[in-house]
């Protein structure tokens, strides 16, 4: 069972998204602020982060940048949810924060679940490749 950290400040949206993810079989941890999420990440590593751009204490882009710049969390995939329709926000987040995927709010449940599945499969495949390369390059 994959573990997802959902970072969302709207309690209703958080509850709905959490229910959708749990019904799909994911273990969901939640945070309503960027700092709460970063504190949580210091102690536990989810398989994926689902991150809202608009948070009360810092931008989701800033949170993503901190996740991707920390060696202990940089390989955790981050899906950014944004209500911003402009490409400027997406470009900034992609160039500066290295988010793995952007989805515009409101997002359809199927689209969200499909995106999560694809990202988790890609991450699993990448991790298996890294392990194989490490084993192959180890001295005997």
HELIX and SHEET records of a PDB file:
HELIX    1   1 UNK A   11  UNK A   23  1                                  13    
HELIX    2   2 UNK A   34  UNK A   43  1                                  10    
HELIX    3   3 UNK A   60  UNK A   69  1                                  10    
HELIX    4   4 UNK A   87  UNK A   92  1                                   6    
HELIX    5   5 UNK A   93  UNK A   97  3                                   5    
HELIX    6   6 UNK A  109  UNK A  137  1                                  29    
SHEET    1   A 5 UNK A  27  UNK A  31  0                                        
SHEET    2   A 5 UNK A   3  UNK A   7  1                                        
SHEET    3   A 5 UNK A  48  UNK A  52  1                                        
SHEET    4   A 5 UNK A  77  UNK A  82  1                                        
SHEET    5   A 5 UNK A 101  UNK A 104  1                                        
END                                                                             
